Amino acid sequence: DQQVKQNSPSLSVQEGRISILNCDYTNSMFDYFLWYKKYPAEGPTFLISISSIKDKNEDGRFTVFLNKSAKHLSLHIVPSQPGDSAVYFCAASGDALNFGKGTSLLVTP
Amino acid sequence: GAGVSQSPRYKVAKRGQDVALRCDPISGHVSLFWYQQALGQGPEFLTYFQNEAQLDKSGLPSDRFFAERPEGSVSTLKIQRTQQEDSAVYLCASSSTGTSGGNEQFFGPGTRLTVL
């Protein structure tokens, strides 16, 4: 029973444009949400997080938005760069991290 | 290095063999987690240690899976009588504090297990 869902398996964006990755969750008890980035043959690396008491967190080119009423969060990357090409996992923190299936982002020059 | 390390990076086992996967967390990190990532899926929680205490093993798929962290640092995930469905990447992560509050978990590169 997937509590965190990333419904877009892949996304292709042109360099310089905005990338928007979406995530939905079902458990209203989650108190933190995190985004991880994963390159092939490497472990996931932490990107940005947001507490459930906030609706926005920004770090450089990365911004995460949280809509608690819709149980939805999104990661915005602007401007997108080719080095951003990776798989992005949304995770929700309860007792452990609950991950979505990931969205593969391709940023083309 | 300063990161989480795992060994071996790749393991091929014949069905029925026992395997042991090792995780060296970041020095001083209290919490250690094991995840299983099947192809095309996100990591799924297996078990969690705080120091040497195994506080949650609810994600272990069967009693063939066993994890330990006897001295509160290095951890070993053991899978007995491996089956083909055990084929996955096994990820270890560590954190400086506990599970709550969105504390960042630092992941190792994983061990890719293939059971033939």
Interface residues (C-beta under 8 A of the other chain):
Chain A: V4 Q6 D31 Y32 F33 L34 Y36 A41 E42 G43 P44 T45 F46 S49 I50 S51 F89 A91 S93 G94 D95 A96 L97 N98 F99 G100 K101 G102
Chain B: V4 F33 Y35 G40 Q41 G42 P43 E44 F45 Y48 D56 G59 L91 A93 T99 S100 G101 G102 N103 E104 Q105 F106 F107 G108 P109 G110
